[in-house]
Amino acid sequence: MFDHLSRLQVLCLGKNNPSGKIPLGLFKCKELEDISLADNRLEGILPKEIGNLTILRSLYLDNNLFEDYQIWPLLGDRQ
């Protein structure tokens, strides 16, 4: 789904009710700065590939069904 969106900078899908796991192709979008996936039915464990988004400034994942919401270890030393 995201494989052909390498220049994507903002993804705002909050309150759109997608369900399932976050597609790993999303983490190939190296120019992503802002992601909002809050208030949906996303589930599973946050993939370690989220750390590939090195210029990510904001990430909203609240109100989903994730099993493990330990985001800081995945992002490294960035704050």
Secondary structure, DSSP 8 states (H G I E B T S, - for coil): --TT-TT--EEE-TTS--EE---GGGGG-TT--EEE--SSEEEEE--GGGGG-TT--EEE--SSEEEE--HHHHHTT--
